[in-house]
Amino acid sequence: MARGWESKSVEDQQQTASAVKEARALNRLTPQQRERQAQKQSLLLSRAQTISRLKSATNEKYRAQLELALRHLDEKLREFD
């Protein structure tokens, strides 16, 4: 049992260190870069949600709508490359 707690603690420490690194990296970005990064993250989240909905959608019209939305999101994400 102690071993499980120990590995969990190490995992938590690694996640915390990773979060701190990301926060420091964000602080070095200009406001425009931060805004652009936030927009990209928002698009990625929307894309993930759309894919999730698409996997469970059974109505053909709804699926077509989701596929159109997914194409649009992919186009927007290409602007960030």
C-alpha positions in Angstrom: 0.0 0.0 0.0 2.8 2.4 0.8 4.3 1.8 -2.6 1.1 2.9 -4.3 1.1 6.1 -2.3 4.7 6.7 -3.1 4.3 6.4 -6.8 1.2 8.6 -6.7 3.3 11.2 -4.9 6.0 11.1 -7.5 3.4 11.4 -10.2 1.8 14.5 -8.5 5.3 16.1 -8.2 5.9 15.6 -11.8 2.6 17.1 -12.8 3.2 20.0 -10.5 6.7 20.6 -12.0 5.2 20.4 -15.5 2.5 22.9 -14.6 5.1 25.3 -13.2 7.1 25.1 -16.4 4.1 25.8 -18.5 3.2 28.8 -16.3 6.7 30.2 -16.6 6.6 29.7 -20.4 3.3 31.6 -20.5 4.8 34.5 -18.5 7.5 34.9 -21.2 5.0 35.2 -24.0 3.8 38.5 -25.2 0.1 39.3 -24.7 -0.5 38.6 -28.4 1.2 35.3 -28.2 -0.8 34.3 -25.1 -4.0 35.3 -26.9 -3.1 33.2 -29.9 -2.2 30.3 -27.7 -5.5 30.6 -25.9 -7.4 30.7 -29.2 -5.6 27.5 -30.4 -6.3 25.7 -27.1 -10.0 26.7 -27.4 -10.1 25.3 -31.0 -8.4 22.1 -29.9 -11.0 21.7 -27.1 -13.9 22.3 -29.5 -12.4 19.8 -32.0 -12.1 17.2 -29.3 -15.7 17.8 -28.2 -16.9 17.6 -31.8 -15.2 14.3 -32.4 -16.7 12.9 -29.2 -20.2 14.0 -30.3 -19.6 12.6 -33.8 -18.7 9.2 -32.4 -22.0 8.9 -30.6 -24.2 10.7 -33.1 -26.8 8.5 -34.9 -28.8 11.1 -36.8 -27.4 11.6 -40.3 -28.2 15.3 -40.4 -26.6 15.9 -37.1 -23.5 13.9 -38.2 -23.3 16.0 -41.3 -23.4 19.1 -39.2 -20.7 17.8 -36.9 -18.5 16.8 -39.9 -18.9 20.3 -41.3 -18.0 21.8 -37.9 -14.9 19.6 -37.7 -13.7 20.6 -41.2 -14.1 24.3 -40.2 -12.2 23.7 -36.9 -9.4 22.0 -38.8 -9.2 24.9 -41.3 -8.9 27.4 -38.4 -6.2 25.2 -36.7 -4.2 25.2 -39.9 -3.9 29.0 -39.6 -1.8 28.4 -36.5 0.8 26.3 -38.3 
